[in-house]
Amino acid sequence: MTECFKERVYVDIGLAMLAMVVDIGLAMVVDIGLAMVVDIGLAMLAMVVDIGLAMLAMVVDIGLALWVEFSLTMVVTSVSL
């Protein structure tokens, strides 16, 4: 009776340890998966922000270039008259 009880305890401990290993494995996979998704999401967001800022800078540059050209044209025209 005692031997059977000991074997049962060993099996239970073994299964509990196995369950723990499986849990840790699953938890790590889930954490890594979520972390990667969040990182990729943030990177994509940063990329979108960068692209947005670059486009904004381009628009500002084009705007300034046009404004400078227009101003210079006005000055040249004024001087000519």
Long-range contacts (C-beta under 8 A, 24 or more apart in sequence): none
